[in-house]
Amino acid sequence: MSATETALRSAAEEQRPVVATVPGRVRGVHDDDVYVFRGIPYAAPPVGALRFRGPRPPEPWDGIRDATSFGRIAPQPIQVFPGAQPRQMSEDCLTVNVYTPELGAADLPVMVWIHGGAYYVGSSADPLYDGSRLARRGVVVVTFNYRIGPLGYLDLSSFSTADDVFESNVGQRDQLAALAWVRENIREFGGSPDRVTLFGESSGAGAVTTMLATPSAEGLLHGAIAQSSPVGSVYSPETARIAAERFLGRLDITQDAVHRLRLLPAGSLIEACSRLIVDTSALEPGTIPVAPVVDGDLVPEYPLTAMARGRALHVPLVIGSNRNEAMLFRLLRSPIVPNSSKAVQLMVERLGTPEALALPSEYRGYPRLHPALSLATDAAFRMPTVWAASAHSKYAPTWAYEFDFAPPLMKAARLGAMHGAELPHVFGAPVPRVLSLGARASGRRLTDRMQSRWVSFAEVGDPNPLRMSPVWPRYDTQSRLTYVFDTKDRVVSDPQGDLRRAWGDGIIAFR
């Protein structure tokens, strides 16, 4: 072979890299200094008898498996967003994607992302979660699909028999399997299995905080970032059983015929669950029928309880929420978070405790819409975040933040820093020009700061890169120093402390 032919062959191999995983070899692509591998199975297809069961190891394969395209996404309601690319759905969806700047023994920190979507929508194929830009900063980024909705977060375990087992927290078990895949395979992709940061947003962040209360996750993660975690939305077996019974009623299936759920098309299950979510949100605002469950097995106690008693994983934690979380749900008319004055008032009444019933008086102008939405934001995200940070900080390094950046158009529309507003800055995704008018330069600078802090946390367990100011201090229950991401970042002691004190230190949540 001539020198020219050798060079051409080497260049071709560089563009089509092959990596050996435990089940078999995979071929990805080399794109603009980042190696990308998509759609790698981390578990066997959870179909047939494995529906509603925990994941099983993937079957090995011969030859080289193509890993240049995303795998199919988990079954879910069809979401129509401007510019969104439709994706094929399948129960055979348990795949990972890897973005890395180097292959082989590079020993880079690893960041494993759990997508959000209220535990019933979303996927790792969303362009917003492209890990390439983070990877260029010197980390290996892993994203993955997991089972959601009725196939992942409806707890049917109370209907199990000796011959027909339904396991609890199936979506969480998928996430554990993905983390196990990272531990076994990530060295070949340039990552260190001893420096794994688990991060997520919304229900993905709820999965992260639930993972901190999962003893079997010990050793699989070494740091955690929870962006807008509904950490209090983890339910009791009794609550989960009621949701499961309602689900069966939607399908006209009796409790002694639950086995029929394994035979129905996934679409029928998804449709029934969608209707159940709407009904539940209307009758019981603030709750959702698909969510992690305290099952006494995988999740032995509520995450907030585990944190408070020092029984959660003692790993460094970054945790925070956005200033105007509930505005997204108002904008989308989504029932997941109460977003009308009537729904918020019903949520308060259902909470029922004297402390909860007194809360509306602390929100000036209540029951007008915007004070009501502030209460909803605090109930769903901000106060659970404060309780989690307060508890975890007693046992492990903890940093708290509030995201308060909003371009002029978002402020003018009174949308502010909505739920999910930080995501383009974490991943460096392009923001539509019309939404960033008047803040493009400041938005790019914020992206650089957030990515630098997230990557620093993944590298050394501290979100303070060298020479970056202001210094982000650890959170504690005395000073409650909180980092505020905005046009100009700042550190605030006990933001909205009057409301925090009104809520108190006791946990107010649906269970």
N, C-alpha and C positions, 0 to 999 in steps of 0.2 A: 504494500500500500504506500502510495506517495505521501510526501509531507503535506501536500495540499489536501489529499483525501483524508488523511489522519486529522488535520485541523478541522475540516468540515464535519467529520464524524463526531469529534469532540464537541464542537459547537452545537450540533443537533442533540447530543446527549445532555448538554447543559440546559437546553430549552425544554427537554422532555425527561426530567430527572426521575430515577427509580429509587424507591426506598423499600427496605424489607421490614414489614411488620410481623408480629407473631403469627397471624393467620396466613400471610402471604405477601407477595410484593405488589406495590402500587406505583403507577406512573402519573406524575402531575405535570405542572407547567412552571417555567421560570419566566416571570413577567415583571419587568422593570425592577430588578434587584430583589424581588421577593419570590420564593418558591411557594406554590400554592397546590394543595392536594384537597380534592373535594369528594364527598360522597363515599368515604371509607366506612364499611360496616364495623360497628363496635359491639354488635350483638346480633343474635339470630333474628330473623323476621318473627315478630310476636303475633303470629297468626294462628288460626285454628285453635288447637288445645292450649296455645300459649297466650291467647287473648285473655286479658285480666290477670295474667301471671307475671312474675318478675322476669327480667331479661335473662336469656341464656347466652353463653359464649358464641361468637360467630363461627360458622363452619369455615375451615381452611380452604384455600383455593390453590390451584396449580397455575403456573404461568404468571403473567403480569396483568393485574387488574387496572383498568382505566380509572383514573381518579381526577379527571379534568372537569367533571360536571357535578353540580349539586345532586344529592339524592332526592327522592320524593319526600314531600313534607307530610307531617302527621295529618290525618283526617280532621277537618274543621269546617265551620261555615265559610262560605266564599266571601272574602273581604274585597270590596271594590274601592281602591284608592287611586287617585290620579297618577298615571305613570307606572303603576304597579304591574309587574310581569306575572301572569298567571302561572302557577306551579302545579304539577301533577301531584295528587295526593295518594297515599297508600299507607296501610298499616305497616308495611315493610319500609319503615322510615328511620330506623335507628342508625344514623351515620354521623361521622365527624368530618370537619374540614380543618385543615391546618395551614396557617400562613407563617412563614419563617424566613428570616434573612440569611440563615446558614443551615447547612445539613451536616450531620455527623456530630462528632464530639465537641460541640461548641459550648455546652453547659449554660445555655441562656435561660433566663427566667421565663416562666410559662404563665400565660393568662388564659383561663378557661371561661368562656362566656355562656351564660344561661339566658336565652331570650325571654322577653316578657310576653304578655297577651292575656292576662286574667286567667291563666291556667287553661284556656280553651281555644286560643288562636295564636298565630305567630309561627316563625320558623327561622332557622339559621341561614336560609337563602335570601332573607331580606337584604337588599343592597345597603341599607343603613348599617348592617353589621359586618361589612367588608373589613377584615382584619389587616389588610395590606398596609394601611397607613400607620397603624400601631406597630406592626412588625418591623417597619423601617426604622423604628426607634430602638431596636435591639432586643425585642422580645418575641417569643413564639406565641401566637394567638390560636386558640382552638375554639371553634364553635360547633354546635351539634344540635340535632333534633332529638326530641323526646316525646313520649306519648302525652297528650293533653286531652282536655274535655272528659267525656265519659270513659274513654279508653285508658286514660292516665290518672285521673283525679276524682273519679266517682268511687266511693268506698263501698264495695259489695261484699266485703269480707265476712260480715255478720251472716250472710246467706250460705257460707261454705258448708259443705258436707265432707265426709271422709272420702267420697268418690269424686267430688267436684269442688276444687279449691279456687276461691277468688282471693287474691292477695290485696293488701292495702297499699296505699301510696306508691302505685306502680310507676308514676312519672318520676318520683324521687328515686326509685330503684334504678330507673334508666339512667338518671344523672350519676348515680354511684358507679354504674357500669362504665359510663363515659370517663369518669375520673380514673377508674381502674385501667381502662385502655390507655389513658395518658401515662399512668405510672409504668405500664409495661412497654410502651412503644415510643415515648416522646424523645428518648435519647437519639434515635435515628434521624429525627427531624431537627436536631440541634438544641433540644430543650433539656432542662434538668428536672427529673422527677422529684427532686428535693426542694424545688422552689416553684411551687404551683399556687397561684392566686386565683381563687374562684370569684367571679364578679357577674353581676346581673342587675336588671332593672325591672321595676314593677313586680309582677308575679315571679319573674326570674330572680329578683332580689329576695322575694319571699322564699323562694326555693333555697337561696344562699343562706338566709338566716335559719331556715329549718334544718339545713345541712349542719349548721353549727350545733344543733341539738340532736344530731344523729351519731351515736357512738361509733357505728361501723364506718363513718367517714374519717375516723382518726388516721392520720398519716397520709391521707389522700390530698389534703390541701394544707397550705402553710400560711395563708393569708386570705382575707375575704373583703370584698367591696360590695356594699348593698346600696343601690341607688333607688330610692323611693320604695322601700320594702314595706308591704303590708304585713309586718312581722306578727301582728296580733291576729291575723286572719288564718288561724289554724284551729281546726274544730275538734270537738269531742266525738267519741264513737256514737253517742246518742244523736247528736246533730247530723252526723254523716249518715246514720241509718234512716233518719227522716227524709233526707234528700234522696237516698237510694229508693225508698218506698215510693216517693212521688215520681221518680223516674220510671219505675216499673209501671205505675199507674198510667203514665203517659203512653206506654206501649201495650197496655192491657195485658200485662204479664203478671201472673200470681207469684207469690213468694215461694211456692213449691215448684215453680217452673222457671227459675232463674237461669237454668242451663240453656234456655232458648236464646239468651243474649249472645251466646257464642255462635249462633247460626244466622242471626240477622245481618243484613248488609250494614257496613259501617255508616253509610249515609243515613240510615234510619235511626241509628243511635245518636248521630250528630244532630239531626233535626229535633229529636225528642229532648236532647240536652239543651239546645238553644231555646226552645220554648220554656223549659224548666228554669233557665237562668232569668229570662224575662219575668216569669211569674214570681220567682223568689225575690228578685230585686224590687218588684212592686209591693209584695206583701211584707217583706222584711228588708227594707233598705239598709245597705251596708253589708249584706251577706251575699255569698255566691255558693251554689251547691257543689262546685268542683274546686277543691282546695286540699292542702295537706291535712292529715288527720293524726291526732295523738292516738296511736294504735297500741301502745304498750309493747311494741316490737321494734320496728324500725325507728319510730319516733316515740320514745317512752314518756315524754312530758312536753308541755308547751314550751316553745323556744324562749319566750320571755321568762318563764319560770326557771328553765335550765340556766339561763344567763344569770338571773338573780341569785341562784343558789350555787353558782360556780361549777355547774356540771356541764356547761357547754364547752366546746373545743376551745382551748386557751390559745387561739391564734390572733395575730394582729387584725384589727378591723377598721375599715373606713366605712362610715355610714352617714347618710344624709337624705334630705328631701328637697323638693322644689317649692318655692314660695306660693305658687298659685296652682297647685296640683289639680284641683277639682275643675278648673276651667276647661281642660281638655274634654272631660266627660260631658260638660255642659255643651261645648261646641259640637261634639259628635252625637249628642242626645243619647249617650250610652248609659244604661241603667246600672252599670257596675258600681259606680260611686254615686250616692245621692246628689243630684244636681239641680234640684228645685227646692224652694222654701218648704213646700208640703212634704217632700220626701225626707228632707233633713229633720223636720219636726217629728215625723213618724220614726225616724232612726233614733232620735233622742228619747222618745217615749218608750221604744222597745228596749233600749238599754236599761231603763227602769231604776237605776240606782239614784239615791238622793243627789250624789255628786253630779251625775250626768244630767239630771233634770234641772239642776241649777246653772248649767253651762250657758244656755242661750243668753242669760243676762250679762255675761261677760263679753259678748260680741256686740259692740255698739251698732245700733241700727237694725239688729235682728227683729223681725223675721224677713227683712228685705233680702233680696237675692244675694248680693255680694257678701254680706256678713254670714249668711247661711252657708255659702260656698266655702268661706274661710273655716267655718266649723267643720264642714265635711272634710276639707283638706287635713285639718288637725286630727279628726277621728280616724281617718283611713291611713294617714302617712306620718304626719309630723310628730304627734305624741307617741305613737308606737316606736318611732325612731329615737325619740328622746329617752323613752324607757329602756330601750335596748342599749343605747350608748351608756346610759347611767349604770346599768347592771354589768355590762361587759367590761367597762373601764376599771372595775374593781379587781379584775382577774387577768386582764390582758391589755396590751397597748391599744388604745381606741382613739380615733380621730373623727370628729363630727363636722358636717358641713351643711350649708343651705345654699341652694342654687337660685340666684335672683336676677339672672341676666335676661333681658328681653329687648329686642330691637324696637325702635320707635313705633313701627306699625302695630306690633303686638301690644305695646302699652296703650296706644291710641284706641285699640279695640277692646281694651280692658281684659285682655287675655293673660298678659304677664308671663311669668316663668311657669308655663303649664307642665303638667305631667309629661315626662319624656323630652322636655326641652333641652336637657343636657346631652342627649344621645349623640347628635351630630358633632358635638365638641369632644366627646370621649373617643369617638371613632374617626373623627376628622372627615366626616361625610359632607359633601357639598350641600349648602342650604339654598333653597330657591331664591333667586335674586329678589323677587318681590317681597319675600319675608325678611330679608336681611338689609333692606334699604336703610341707610343712615347708620348702619352698624357693621358693615362688612369688615373694615379694618379691625375694629375692636373685637368682633367675633372671631377673626383669625387669631388674634393675640390670645383670646380666652381659650381657644382650641389648643394652642401651643402650651399654655399653662396647665390645663387639665390633663392633657396627655403626658406632660412631663411629670406631674405629680402621681398619676396612676402608674406610670412606668417605674418611677422611683420606688413606689410602694412595692411593686412586684420584684424589683431588684434587691432591695435591702430591708423591706418591711417598714418603711418610713416614707410618708408622702412629701418629704422635704428635700428636693434636689439641691445640690451645692449651689450656693450664691443666688437662690431664688427667694424673693421676699414678697410679702411678709412671711415670717416663719409661722407654720401651722402647728400650734401647740396641741399636745394630747388633751383629750377631754377628761374632765373629772367632775364630780358632783358638787365641788366647792365653787370653782370659778365658771364651769360650764362654757369654756372658751370654744367658740364655733367659727369655722372658716366660712366666709361668705364669698361665693363666686359671683362676680358682677363685672361691669365695665372696668372698675378698679376693685380688685379683691381687698378684703379687709377681715380682721378678726374681731368678733363681737362676743362679749360675755353675756350668756343667758339671753339670746334673742327672744323677744316676745315673752319675757319672763313672767309678766302678769298673767298671761293666759296659761303658761305652764303651771304656775302655782294654783290657778283655778282648777285645772285638771287634777292636780295632785300627783302623788307618787304611786298610788294604787292603779292597777291596770283596769281600765274600763274597756271591755271588748265583748263582742258576741262570741260565744263558744258552743 
